[in-house]
Amino acid sequence: MFSKSFLLLLAAASVALGQQPVGDGKADDTAAIQHMFDTQGSVRLPKGMYLITKTLKIDLAKTGYSALSGDGTVRLVMAGSGPALHFIGTHEGSAAPESFKPEVWENQRTPMVEGIEIVGAHAEADGIEATGTMQITLSRVVIRECRHAVHLSTRNRNVLITACHFYHNTGIGVFYDNVNLHQSNIVGSHISYNGGGGVVSVGGNVRNLHIGTCDIEGNHAKDGPPSANVMLDSRGGSIGEVTITGCTLQHTHKSPDSANIRIIGSGTDASLLRRAGREHTREGNVTITANVFSDVQVNVEVQHSRGVTITGNTFWEGFQHDLVVTDCSNIVVTGNNFDRNPRYLVNGNDNAEMNGIVFLRCEDSILNNNVISGVWKQRAAVDIESCNRLQICHNSVLDSDGVALRLDQVTNSMVIGNIIRDDREEDKRSKATSLITVGGKDNEIEQNVLGNK
């Protein structure tokens, strides 16, 4: 039988050879865990705190099927720069079966991370990066105190993120970084207090992004550049075919230019100027439905986009506006509640947020069947300027300061069947005209119920 001292020496030698991680939070376990990936592919760690000082690279072409798993009691502490885990595949096709090389299915499909926590201990530490992967799946993963929690780069397909917590990172929660990525689902997760934004897509070629039943809040640095809980920025690329459904998105109005959702659809297409006379595209095809928005400067901002549907949502505490739509077409806003609920006060004063809706230089759009209530200190509760072929029908615009509905240089539009009234107490009631038109032509305005005609 071996002595205890001999067994301890043997364990130390195994660690030195990179074969057995310690997990005490003090020993550098980088080489040991890397050795496990390189030799086994499937790595399951017992309860412990595992210190790593450089990126664990999982080269799927060499390791074959790979996964890192724990039971929720495993913590990786990343004390170096870059991602703690970098999954690298060779998939260059689409998501269609015929585009796959055999080795992707045989060796690389569905890398997984499950049941672990990653904590950053370096200013440039990231959580997980994926490049060239097919069906990477992250489940029950906690990432905090890093820069970016999840970094999707170059090209990936069929990303699934579920039941995760990406919390209090200095950068972005889920970062689509100029990536070519179709088919990705972010479901049932908490993505909060990340200083650079919650879910952010910049450039690249992103399609079929689904964000559902998540809590996404406070993803704004108070002293940093403007950010959003969800940011879709097509500049330098294109982003489209997106659904954002059943989420709460909120906080914080204290950050300059903060937004819950910001969509910038001006993508690039080298041939567009020649074909259509415009330099930039209008990306879009976004559906935003059944969400709850509050406590930012602008709840939803849409720029240079086409085909955005906003329906069945609840809005309040838009400190600048609830909804701003500029230079867009084919926007549908219907069945939403834009409210000022007296239950929600900001530092005991609900005068701080102004709320309100703005459409500027838009065409072929609909604003129907919404309740818009309690817009204060704005020029107009619903301010429509330089727009063409709009339907503004069957809305209730209620108890707001200033003009309730303002149409400035609006053409070829219908304003029909709206209730536009301020029935507050006499000393608070607006004396402004309920509906005002400035210029414009060929509009049909009828059957509206006006408080101040």
C-alpha positions as CSV (number, residue, x, y, z in Angstrom):
1,M,0.0,0.0,0.0
2,F,1.3,3.4,-0.9
3,S,2.0,5.9,1.9
4,K,0.0,9.1,2.1
5,S,3.1,11.2,1.4
6,F,3.7,9.2,-1.8
7,L,0.1,9.8,-3.0
8,L,0.5,13.5,-2.4
9,L,3.7,13.6,-4.4
10,L,2.0,11.6,-7.2
11,A,-0.9,14.1,-7.2
12,A,1.5,17.0,-7.3
13,A,3.4,15.4,-10.2
14,S,0.1,14.9,-12.1
15,V,-0.7,18.6,-11.7
16,A,2.7,19.5,-12.9
17,L,2.1,17.4,-16.0
18,G,-1.2,19.2,-16.6
19,Q,-3.3,16.1,-15.9
20,Q,-5.2,16.9,-12.7
21,P,-6.7,20.3,-11.7
22,V,-6.6,21.3,-8.0
23,G,-9.6,23.6,-7.8
24,D,-8.5,25.4,-4.6
25,G,-8.6,28.9,-6.2
26,K,-4.8,29.3,-5.7
27,A,-3.0,26.8,-7.9
28,D,-2.9,27.6,-11.6
29,D,-5.2,25.0,-13.2
30,T,-4.8,26.3,-16.8
31,A,-2.5,23.5,-18.0
32,A,-4.4,20.8,-16.2
33,I,-7.8,21.7,-17.7
34,Q,-6.4,22.4,-21.1
35,H,-4.8,18.9,-21.0
36,M,-8.3,17.4,-20.2
37,F,-9.8,19.2,-23.2
38,D,-7.0,18.1,-25.5
39,T,-7.1,14.5,-24.4
40,Q,-10.7,13.8,-23.4
41,G,-12.9,16.5,-25.0
42,S,-15.5,15.9,-22.4
43,V,-14.6,17.7,-19.1
44,R,-16.6,17.4,-16.0
45,L,-15.2,19.2,-13.0
46,P,-16.1,18.5,-9.3
47,K,-17.0,21.3,-6.9
48,G,-14.2,23.8,-6.7
49,M,-12.7,27.2,-7.7
50,Y,-10.4,26.7,-10.6
51,L,-7.9,29.5,-11.3
52,I,-6.9,29.9,-15.0
53,T,-4.5,32.5,-16.3
54,K,-5.0,32.2,-20.1
55,T,-7.6,31.1,-22.5
56,L,-8.7,27.5,-22.6
57,K,-8.8,26.8,-26.4
58,I,-11.1,24.0,-27.5
59,D,-10.1,23.3,-31.1
60,L,-13.0,21.1,-32.1
61,A,-11.2,19.7,-35.2
62,K,-8.7,18.2,-32.8
63,T,-10.7,17.4,-29.7
64,G,-13.8,16.1,-31.3
65,Y,-17.1,16.5,-29.5
66,S,-16.4,18.7,-26.5
67,A,-18.2,19.9,-23.4
68,L,-17.5,21.5,-20.0
69,S,-20.0,20.6,-17.3
70,G,-20.5,21.0,-13.6
71,D,-23.4,20.7,-11.1
72,G,-23.5,24.5,-10.4
73,T,-20.7,24.3,-7.8
74,V,-17.8,24.9,-10.3
75,R,-16.2,28.3,-10.6
76,L,-13.6,29.3,-13.2
77,V,-11.7,32.4,-12.2
78,M,-10.2,34.0,-15.3
79,A,-7.1,35.9,-14.3
80,G,-5.8,36.6,-17.8
81,S,-7.0,38.6,-20.8
82,G,-9.3,37.1,-23.4
83,P,-12.0,34.5,-23.0
84,A,-11.9,31.9,-20.3
85,L,-13.2,29.4,-22.9
86,H,-12.8,29.7,-26.7
87,F,-14.6,27.1,-28.8
88,I,-13.1,27.0,-32.3
89,G,-14.8,25.1,-35.1
90,T,-14.4,24.9,-38.9
91,H,-18.0,25.2,-40.0
92,E,-18.2,27.5,-43.0
93,G,-21.6,26.6,-44.4
94,S,-25.1,27.7,-43.6
95,A,-27.6,25.8,-41.3
96,A,-28.8,23.8,-44.3
97,P,-27.8,20.1,-44.0
98,E,-26.3,20.0,-47.5
99,S,-23.8,22.7,-46.5
100,F,-22.1,20.7,-43.9
101,K,-18.7,19.0,-44.3
102,P,-18.8,15.5,-42.9
103,E,-16.2,16.2,-40.2
104,V,-18.5,18.9,-38.6
105,W,-21.2,16.3,-37.8
106,E,-18.7,13.6,-37.0
107,N,-16.5,15.6,-34.7
108,Q,-17.6,19.1,-33.9
109,R,-21.3,19.5,-33.5
110,T,-22.9,20.9,-30.4
111,P,-20.2,21.9,-28.1
112,M,-21.7,22.6,-24.6
113,V,-21.1,24.4,-21.4
114,E,-23.4,23.6,-18.5
115,G,-23.7,24.2,-14.8
116,I,-20.6,26.4,-14.2
117,E,-19.7,29.9,-13.2
118,I,-17.0,32.1,-14.8
119,V,-15.7,35.1,-12.8
120,G,-13.3,37.6,-14.3
121,A,-10.2,38.6,-12.4
122,H,-8.7,40.7,-15.1
123,A,-9.9,43.9,-16.8
124,E,-9.9,42.3,-20.2
125,A,-11.2,38.8,-19.2
126,D,-14.2,37.5,-21.2
127,G,-16.4,34.6,-20.4
128,I,-17.0,32.4,-23.5
129,E,-16.1,33.0,-27.1
130,A,-17.4,30.9,-30.1
131,T,-15.9,31.0,-33.6
132,G,-16.9,28.7,-36.4
133,T,-19.1,26.5,-34.3
134,M,-22.3,24.6,-35.1
135,Q,-25.0,24.3,-32.4
136,I,-23.0,25.6,-29.4
137,T,-25.2,25.4,-26.4
138,L,-24.9,27.3,-23.1
139,S,-27.2,26.2,-20.3
140,R,-27.2,27.1,-16.6
141,V,-24.1,29.2,-17.0
142,V,-23.2,32.2,-14.8
143,I,-20.8,34.8,-16.0
144,R,-19.9,37.9,-14.0
145,E,-17.2,40.5,-13.4
146,C,-15.8,39.9,-16.9
147,R,-15.7,42.2,-19.9
148,H,-18.0,40.5,-22.4
149,A,-20.0,37.5,-21.0
150,V,-20.5,35.7,-24.4
151,H,-18.6,36.8,-27.5
152,L,-19.8,35.4,-30.9
153,S,-17.2,36.1,-33.5
154,T,-16.5,35.5,-37.2
155,R,-19.1,32.8,-38.1
156,N,-21.4,30.5,-36.1
157,R,-24.7,28.7,-36.7
158,N,-27.6,27.6,-34.4
159,V,-26.5,29.1,-31.1
160,L,-28.7,28.2,-28.1
161,I,-28.4,30.1,-24.8
162,T,-30.9,29.1,-22.1
163,A,-31.3,29.5,-18.3
164,C,-28.2,31.6,-17.9
165,H,-27.2,34.5,-15.8
166,F,-24.9,37.1,-17.4
167,Y,-24.5,39.7,-14.6
168,H,-22.5,42.8,-13.8
169,N,-19.9,42.6,-16.6
170,T,-18.1,45.8,-17.8
171,G,-18.9,45.1,-21.5
172,I,-21.7,43.3,-23.2
173,G,-23.9,40.4,-22.0
174,V,-24.2,38.6,-25.4
175,F,-22.1,40.2,-28.1
176,Y,-22.7,39.5,-31.8
177,D,-19.4,41.0,-33.0
178,N,-19.5,41.5,-36.8
179,V,-20.4,37.8,-36.9
180,N,-22.1,35.8,-39.7
181,L,-24.7,34.0,-37.6
182,H,-28.1,32.7,-38.5
183,Q,-30.4,30.9,-36.1
184,S,-29.7,31.9,-32.5
185,N,-32.0,31.6,-29.5
186,I,-31.6,33.4,-26.1
187,V,-34.3,32.0,-23.8
188,G,-35.3,32.3,-20.1
189,S,-32.1,34.1,-19.0
190,H,-31.1,37.0,-16.8
191,I,-28.9,39.5,-18.7
192,S,-28.4,42.4,-16.3
193,Y,-26.0,45.2,-15.3
194,N,-23.6,44.8,-18.1
195,G,-22.1,48.2,-18.8
196,G,-21.8,47.9,-22.6
197,G,-25.3,46.6,-23.3
198,G,-27.4,43.5,-22.8
199,V,-27.8,41.8,-26.2
200,V,-25.8,43.7,-28.8
201,S,-25.4,43.0,-32.5
202,V,-23.0,45.2,-34.5
203,G,-22.4,44.8,-38.2
204,G,-21.9,41.3,-39.6
205,N,-24.7,39.2,-41.1
206,V,-27.2,38.2,-38.4
207,R,-30.5,36.6,-39.1
208,N,-33.1,34.7,-37.1
209,L,-32.3,36.0,-33.7
210,H,-34.9,35.1,-31.0
211,I,-34.9,36.7,-27.6
212,G,-37.7,35.3,-25.4
213,T,-38.9,35.4,-21.8
214,C,-35.8,37.0,-20.4
215,D,-35.2,39.7,-17.8
216,I,-32.9,42.2,-19.4
217,E,-32.2,45.2,-17.3
218,G,-29.7,47.9,-16.2
219,N,-27.3,47.2,-19.1
220,H,-26.0,50.8,-19.2
221,A,-22.9,52.3,-17.7
222,K,-23.9,55.5,-15.9
223,D,-20.7,57.2,-17.1
224,G,-20.0,55.3,-20.3
225,P,-21.1,55.7,-23.9
226,P,-24.8,55.2,-24.8
227,S,-26.0,51.6,-24.7
228,A,-29.2,49.6,-24.8
229,N,-30.6,46.5,-23.2
230,V,-31.1,45.2,-26.8
231,M,-29.1,46.9,-29.5
232,L,-29.3,45.9,-33.2
233,D,-26.9,48.0,-35.3
234,S,-26.7,47.2,-39.0
235,R,-24.1,49.8,-39.8
236,G,-21.2,47.9,-41.6
237,G,-23.4,44.9,-42.1
238,S,-27.0,43.8,-41.8
239,I,-29.3,42.4,-39.0
240,G,-32.8,41.2,-39.6
241,E,-35.5,38.6,-38.9
242,V,-35.6,39.2,-35.1
243,T,-38.2,38.5,-32.5
244,I,-38.1,40.0,-29.0
245,T,-41.0,38.4,-27.0
246,G,-42.2,38.2,-23.5
247,C,-39.3,40.0,-21.8
248,T,-39.0,42.7,-19.2
249,L,-36.6,45.4,-20.3
250,Q,-35.8,48.3,-17.9
251,H,-33.3,50.6,-16.3
252,T,-31.6,53.0,-16.1
253,H,-32.7,56.5,-17.0
254,K,-29.6,57.9,-15.2
255,S,-27.4,56.7,-18.1
256,P,-27.3,59.3,-21.1
257,D,-29.2,58.2,-24.2
258,S,-30.1,54.9,-22.6
259,A,-32.7,52.7,-24.4
260,N,-34.4,49.5,-23.9
261,I,-34.4,48.6,-27.6
262,R,-32.4,50.5,-30.1
263,I,-32.5,49.5,-33.8
264,I,-30.3,51.1,-36.4
265,G,-31.2,49.6,-39.7
266,S,-28.8,51.5,-42.0
267,G,-26.8,48.6,-43.4
268,T,-24.5,48.5,-46.3
269,D,-24.9,47.2,-49.8
270,A,-22.4,48.1,-52.5
271,S,-24.9,47.8,-55.3
272,L,-27.8,49.6,-53.6
273,L,-26.9,53.1,-54.7
274,R,-26.8,51.9,-58.3
275,R,-30.0,49.9,-58.1
276,A,-32.2,52.1,-55.8
277,G,-30.5,55.4,-55.6
278,R,-29.9,55.0,-51.8
279,E,-26.5,54.4,-50.2
280,H,-27.8,52.6,-47.2
281,T,-30.3,49.8,-46.7
282,R,-33.2,49.7,-44.3
283,E,-32.7,46.5,-42.4
284,G,-35.4,45.2,-40.2
285,N,-38.2,42.5,-40.2
286,V,-38.3,42.7,-36.4
287,T,-41.2,41.8,-34.2
288,I,-41.4,43.2,-30.7
289,T,-44.4,41.8,-28.8
290,A,-45.7,41.2,-25.3
291,N,-42.8,42.9,-23.5
292,V,-42.7,45.3,-20.5
293,F,-40.6,48.4,-20.9
294,S,-39.7,51.1,-18.4
295,D,-37.1,53.4,-16.8
296,V,-34.8,54.6,-19.6
297,Q,-34.4,57.7,-21.6
298,V,-36.1,56.2,-24.7
299,N,-38.0,52.9,-24.4
300,V,-37.8,51.9,-28.1
301,E,-35.9,53.8,-30.8
302,V,-36.0,52.7,-34.4
303,Q,-33.9,54.4,-37.1
304,H,-33.5,53.7,-40.8
305,S,-35.5,50.5,-40.6
306,R,-38.2,48.6,-42.5
307,G,-40.7,46.1,-41.4
308,V,-40.8,46.5,-37.6
309,T,-43.9,45.4,-35.8
310,I,-44.5,46.6,-32.2
311,T,-47.6,45.1,-30.7
312,G,-49.1,44.2,-27.4
313,N,-46.4,45.8,-25.2
314,T,-46.6,47.9,-22.0
315,F,-44.6,51.1,-21.8
316,W,-44.0,53.6,-19.1
317,E,-41.2,55.9,-17.7
318,G,-39.7,56.9,-21.0
319,F,-37.8,59.9,-19.6
320,Q,-37.4,61.4,-23.1
321,H,-39.9,59.4,-25.1
322,D,-41.6,56.0,-25.1
323,L,-41.2,55.5,-28.8
324,V,-39.1,57.3,-31.5
325,V,-39.3,56.2,-35.1
326,T,-37.2,58.1,-37.7
327,D,-36.5,57.6,-41.4
328,C,-38.4,54.3,-41.5
329,S,-41.0,52.5,-43.6
330,N,-43.5,49.7,-43.0
331,I,-43.7,50.2,-39.2
332,V,-46.7,48.8,-37.4
333,V,-47.5,49.9,-33.9
334,T,-50.7,48.5,-32.6
335,G,-52.4,47.3,-29.4
336,N,-49.8,48.8,-27.0
337,N,-50.3,50.5,-23.7
338,F,-48.3,53.7,-23.3
339,D,-49.2,54.7,-19.8
340,R,-48.3,56.9,-16.8
341,N,-49.3,54.6,-13.9
342,P,-49.4,56.6,-10.6
343,R,-48.1,53.6,-8.8
344,Y,-44.7,54.1,-10.3
345,L,-43.0,57.3,-9.0
346,V,-39.4,58.3,-9.5
347,N,-37.9,59.6,-6.3
348,G,-41.4,60.5,-5.3
349,N,-41.9,62.6,-8.4
350,D,-43.6,61.3,-11.6
351,N,-43.0,64.6,-13.4
352,A,-39.5,63.5,-14.3
353,E,-40.4,61.2,-17.2
354,M,-42.1,62.8,-20.2
355,N,-43.1,59.8,-22.4
356,G,-44.6,60.4,-25.8
357,I,-44.4,59.1,-29.4
358,V,-42.5,60.6,-32.3
359,F,-42.6,59.6,-36.0
360,L,-40.2,61.6,-38.2
361,R,-39.7,61.2,-42.0
362,C,-41.6,57.9,-42.1
363,E,-43.8,56.3,-44.7
364,D,-46.3,53.5,-45.2
365,S,-46.8,52.9,-41.5
366,I,-49.6,52.3,-39.0
367,L,-50.3,53.6,-35.5
368,N,-53.6,52.0,-34.5
369,N,-55.5,50.8,-31.4
370,N,-53.1,52.1,-28.8
371,V,-53.7,53.7,-25.4
372,I,-51.4,56.7,-25.0
373,S,-51.9,58.4,-21.7
374,G,-50.2,61.0,-19.5
375,V,-47.6,62.5,-21.8
376,W,-46.3,65.5,-20.0
377,K,-44.0,68.5,-20.9
378,Q,-43.8,67.5,-24.6
379,R,-44.8,69.6,-27.6
380,A,-47.3,66.9,-28.5
381,A,-48.2,63.5,-27.0
382,V,-48.1,62.0,-30.5
383,D,-45.8,64.1,-32.8
384,I,-45.9,63.1,-36.5
385,E,-43.7,65.1,-38.9
386,S,-42.8,64.9,-42.6
387,C,-44.5,61.5,-43.0
388,N,-46.5,60.0,-45.9
389,R,-49.2,57.3,-46.2
390,L,-49.8,56.8,-42.5
391,Q,-52.8,55.3,-40.8
392,I,-53.5,56.8,-37.3
393,C,-56.7,55.2,-36.3
394,H,-58.7,54.2,-33.2
395,N,-56.1,55.3,-30.6
396,S,-56.9,56.9,-27.3
397,V,-54.6,59.8,-26.6
398,L,-55.6,60.9,-23.1
399,D,-54.7,63.4,-20.3
400,S,-51.6,64.8,-21.8
401,D,-50.0,68.2,-21.8
402,G,-49.7,70.3,-24.9
403,V,-51.2,69.2,-28.2
404,A,-52.4,65.6,-28.1
405,L,-51.9,64.8,-31.8
406,R,-49.7,67.0,-34.0
407,L,-49.4,66.5,-37.8
408,D,-46.7,68.6,-39.4
409,Q,-46.2,68.2,-43.2
410,V,-48.0,64.9,-43.3
411,T,-49.4,63.8,-46.6
412,N,-51.8,61.1,-48.0
413,S,-52.7,59.8,-44.6
414,M,-55.8,58.9,-42.5
415,V,-56.6,60.1,-39.0
416,I,-59.8,58.4,-38.1
417,G,-61.8,57.3,-35.0
418,N,-59.4,58.5,-32.3
419,I,-60.4,59.6,-28.8
420,I,-58.2,62.7,-28.1
421,R,-59.1,64.3,-24.8
422,D,-57.7,65.6,-21.5
423,D,-60.2,65.1,-18.7
424,R,-58.0,65.8,-15.7
425,E,-58.9,68.3,-13.1
426,E,-59.5,71.8,-14.4
427,D,-56.2,73.3,-13.0
428,K,-54.1,70.5,-14.7
429,R,-56.1,70.2,-17.9
430,S,-54.3,71.2,-21.2
431,K,-55.8,74.2,-22.9
432,A,-54.0,73.4,-26.2
433,T,-55.9,72.2,-29.3
434,S,-56.4,68.5,-29.2
435,L,-55.4,67.9,-32.8
436,I,-53.4,70.3,-35.0
437,T,-52.2,70.1,-38.6
438,V,-49.3,72.2,-40.0
439,G,-49.1,72.1,-43.8
440,G,-49.4,68.8,-45.5
441,K,-52.1,67.7,-48.0
442,D,-54.4,65.0,-49.1
443,N,-55.2,63.7,-45.6
444,E,-58.5,62.3,-44.4
445,I,-59.3,63.4,-40.8
446,E,-62.7,62.5,-39.5
447,Q,-64.8,60.9,-36.7
448,N,-62.3,61.8,-33.9
449,V,-63.6,62.6,-30.4
450,L,-61.8,65.8,-29.4
451,G,-61.6,67.5,-26.0
452,N,-60.4,70.9,-27.3
453,K,-61.5,71.3,-30.9
